[in-house]
């Protein structure tokens, strides 16, 4: 059974009430769940698979905000603020969610205080995460950002405490790190020489998580 952070700390009976109103949705690889600017009418609880969250600026630049996997939720911020979606979300692989309509969620937050508390807690965590990324963009160089994003991807795609097979291209990692593809290639080649990763076509295999953590920590210490 998937445990979603959105529902963490909610009594089991309240969780069942939430899930009873949710609708199962399936998505093919590459399928868009919603586009930036679409009406904000549902929140999605990820059951399986992973989803890419990104924004394209009016100048055509792509900013990748992150990847959601089982246990994550997406779409909740726009449900609270109303209006339109602030980002585009698409499936990176065969995936499944439980979707909850805005009117149902609003009713649940009125009837079940625990759901409202959990939603506020999740939104606060999202704001904190975005604030961290903003500070990082101004204070941390691209090499360090690549190492940090690879650590996060290892946690997303791999078992707890182990390495991971990250099925993302270097271009996709570059978008997540806010770096150029050339920078990502250089950093990954260095990590490969150190024995932290193995590079394959369209993917990066993390084989030594501790070495990757030391590299990320060294990048931070060198500039901290």
Buried (B, 14 or more C-beta within 10 A) or exposed (E): EBEBBBBEEBEEEBBEBBEEBBEEBEBEEEEEBBEBEBEBBBBBBBBEBBBBBBBEEEEEEEBBBBBBBBBBBBBBBBBBEEEEBBBBBBBBEEBBBBBBBBEBBEEBBEEBEBBBEBBEBBBEEBEEEEEEBEEBEEEBEBBBBBBBBBBBBBBBBBEEEEBBBBBBBBEBBBBBBBBEBEBBBBBBEBBBEEEBBBBEEEBBBBBBBEBBBBBBBEBEEEEE
